[in-house]
Amino acid sequence: MDDNYEKILWEGYGLHFLGGNRIRTGYLCKTEQGIFEVRKSIAPLKQILFEHDIREHLAQQGFYVSQFLCTQQKLPYYSWEGNHYTVENAIEAEPLDEEEKQTFIIGAKLLAKLHKALNGFYSSFGYFSGKNRLEIYEKRRIELLKIKKRIEKQSSYTPLDLLVKQQFPYYMEKIEQAKQLFLEINYQKAIYHTEKQRTICHNVFKGENIRQNAQGILLTGLSKCTYDHNMVDFVMYFRRFLKKQDCDIATAEKMLSAYESENPLPLSYKKMLLALFIYPEKFLSLCNEYYNKRYVSPAMLEKMQRCIASIEKNEIMEKWLKTL
């Protein structure tokens, strides 16, 4: 194992490997120029290059982000035996505590700064992920109808079957409500403008990727970035808030205020936020995972129970979002 990293560091970067150990995200390597983290990437090469461009741009904009070390051939990755490896400085930083409400207010402000900094950013390696959202939503709606019919044809029901059958009318209503909102805001036109403006979503914006040390707040997890509507990020962060906290509207209002202090939202964006929030993405993805995949996690029932238990929180948040 050590021989592999010795080869990568020396042939790729001209660094002498002085020992190391495996960590959760990669391999920590000591060199004469400091400690670096080496990761074997499973992402397509284009995605690595897109992430590199974003990291470079954010660093230029004053964000605290780690940079990919470039190889002796000036590339942000090293290829060996069919795999791509990235190398970056190892930075110690603790994730923000999501048990604290203030974390989400800080996070909302940082998210707004991120969106603003990346607005109009161009990279030839980026790709747009929002075009087919309505097609995917319609496909999931049809799947749910088929799942209900399949359940009703069975002679006996599993506990999860019963949950899906009982909650079917509620979630179908939410799908229709979201669909009407998407029609009202002309989703396709909104996404067309988003594509022209080249706005970017982080896509995994959460405490684990918002870290802090003496130097400040370190932003990580940039490998999932795509061109998309900014409200996709914000709705995911609101859902994260609901998962970790009670539905405290006062804190939700502070999150929105913190975001808008850096990146004000037009009314069309607030309507997009509401439409994305109403759409029951988690419920439908769990149904898809349970009924359409070969492997079913033993924890699937628990996941579905937690999803359904969040209905009350979601309804409170939805009521507030409708007032914006």
Number of C-alpha atoms within 10 A of each C-alpha: 7 14 10 9 19 20 16 23 22 15 15 21 19 13 17 18 21 13 14 17 12 12 11 6 10 16 19 22 24 18 17 9 10 11 18 21 21 24 17 16 16 11 12 9 15 13 19 24 19 22 24 25 20 23 22 16 17 19 13 12 13 9 19 18 20 18 19 21 19 17 19 13 10 11 16 21 25 22 14 13 5 5 13 18 20 24 26 17 17 16 14 10 15 15 17 21 14 18 12 11 18 15 18 27 21 17 22 27 20 20 26 23 19 21 21 17 19 19 17 16 16 17 14 9 15 21 17 18 16 18 15 11 13 14 10 11 18 13 11 18 17 11 17 21 12 12 20 14 12 12 16 14 10 10 6 10 13 11 10 16 20 14 15 21 16 11 12 15 10 11 21 16 14 16 20 14 14 21 19 13 18 19 11 13 16 13 19 16 10 16 19 14 13 21 20 10 16 22 22 30 26 22 20 17 24 24 20 15 17 22 20 16 13 7 8 11 21 19 24 19 16 20 19 15 21 22 24 23 26 23 21 18 23 24 18 18 22 20 17 16 23 17 16 14 16 11 18 14 13 8 17 21 15 18 25 19 16 21 23 16 14 17 17 14 14 9 11 13 16 16 19 24 22 23 27 20 23 24 21 20 15 13 20 19 11 16 21 15 15 18 15 12 9 8 9 12 11 8 8 15 18 12 15 19 13 13 15 17 11 15 13 11 16 20 13 13 21 15 11 14 19 12 7 11
